[in-house]
């Protein structure tokens, strides 16, 4: 019986592995195709010769991307909101998750219910827009950071992690004269690096790929993040045919498709390079953040 179960388990694992490898290949092939086009010549792209390997290898598309001042501006905006926004999100999330993780907090269950309520019923678009407008954040870079200060899901993950810190350690810190703020920043957060790394990845990816908020709150093109810039280049025909745009002047001597693909790679690769350095903390953060209340 044990042998049959072992064989069945092996067959199950092999089937799962096959399915995961197949799905991974299907998901990565479009990226490889985009990467191949970004390194191919304009003639090869226009003739449809490029599949998954570069044809007539060239760096011209990347040269045009790096010479385009508007792309650099969008790149700078995205880096700013990713770095500053992630730090702000982590501090705000930790500041709320810590008191909610303490059982002695009065009204804790009610506050947790209110946070959970926001996960079930999100705020409508028009009231959100009016709040941002009344706060004077409309058409400023802060509109891409402050309205998304805390994610309810990330808050629960961090709260679960904080709940695993021994209560005795918190009590001894209080007996030593530390206030709650110092306990949070000097005791709790240094012990919560896996959770901070995990949620840091979540927040960083969210800010790097920010699109809808920028579309709703930003009109100044100098404040466009990368994703809005990509939309202009790929979807907006008026932009690609506008003689006053930087993209129009560069595409006259190169393939517009090649430049678009190079821009997509430039916008995608940086955030992909961060994950391997935080992978260990990312997995550990999920394992340790699974405590139930």
SULPEDA-V922606 format. One record per pair of residues at least 12 apart in sequence whose ideal C-beta (glycine too) atoms are under 8 Angstrom apart, sorted by the first residue. I is the first residue (numbers start at 1). GAP is how many residues later the second one is. Records with the same first field share a line. If there is no record, write none. Layout:
# SULPEDA-V922606
I = GAP, GAP
This chain:
# SULPEDA-V922606
29 = 23
31 = 237
32 = 20
33 = 17, 18, 19
34 = 227, 230, 231
35 = 226, 230
36 = 14, 15, 16, 17, 18, 19
37 = 13, 17, 220, 221, 224
38 = 23, 24, 220, 223, 224, 226, 227
39 = 15, 18, 19, 20, 22
40 = 14, 15, 16, 17, 18, 218
41 = 14, 15, 16, 17, 19, 214, 217
42 = 18, 212, 213, 216
43 = 13, 212
44 = 12
45 = 210, 212, 213
46 = 209, 211
60 = 194, 198
61 = 193, 194, 197, 198, 200, 201
62 = 200, 204
64 = 186, 187, 190, 195, 198
65 = 194, 197, 198, 201
67 = 183
68 = 178, 179, 182
69 = 177
70 = 151, 159, 175, 176, 177
71 = 155, 158, 175, 192, 195
73 = 149, 151
74 = 150, 151, 152, 154, 155
75 = 151, 191, 192
77 = 64, 146, 147, 148, 149
78 = 129, 130, 132, 147, 148, 149, 189
80 = 61
81 = 60, 63, 64, 126, 129, 144
82 = 122, 125, 126
84 = 61
85 = 59, 60, 63, 118, 122
86 = 114, 117, 118, 121
88 = 57, 58, 61
89 = 59, 60, 61, 62, 65, 110, 114
90 = 106, 109, 110, 113
92 = 57, 58
93 = 57, 58, 61, 62, 65, 106
94 = 64, 90, 94, 95, 98, 102
95 = 89
96 = 54, 59
97 = 58, 61, 62, 65
98 = 64, 82, 86, 90
99 = 81
100 = 12, 15, 55, 59
101 = 58, 59, 61, 62
102 = 68
115 = 37, 40, 41
116 = 36
118 = 34
119 = 33, 34
125 = 91
128 = 19
129 = 87, 88
131 = 16
132 = 15, 85
137 = 80
138 = 79
139 = 78, 79, 80, 81, 84
140 = 83
141 = 82
143 = 70, 74, 75
144 = 63, 66, 69, 70, 73, 74, 81
145 = 62
147 = 66, 70
148 = 58, 65
151 = 51, 52, 55
154 = 45, 48, 49
157 = 38, 41, 42, 128, 129, 132
158 = 34, 37, 41, 131
160 = 129, 130, 131, 132, 133
161 = 31, 33, 34, 124, 127, 128, 130
162 = 26, 30, 33
163 = 128, 130
164 = 124, 127
165 = 22, 23, 26, 27
169 = 18
170 = 13, 17, 18
173 = 14
193 = 88
194 = 87, 88, 90, 91, 94, 95
195 = 90, 93, 94
196 = 85, 89
197 = 81, 84, 85, 88
198 = 80, 83, 84, 86, 87, 88, 91
199 = 86
200 = 78
201 = 73, 74, 77, 81
204 = 67, 70
205 = 66
208 = 18, 62, 63
209 = 18, 62
210 = 15, 17
211 = 14, 16, 17, 20
214 = 13, 14
215 = 13
226 = 41
227 = 40
229 = 34
230 = 30, 33, 34, 37
232 = 15
233 = 14, 26, 27, 30
234 = 26
240 = 16
247 = 12
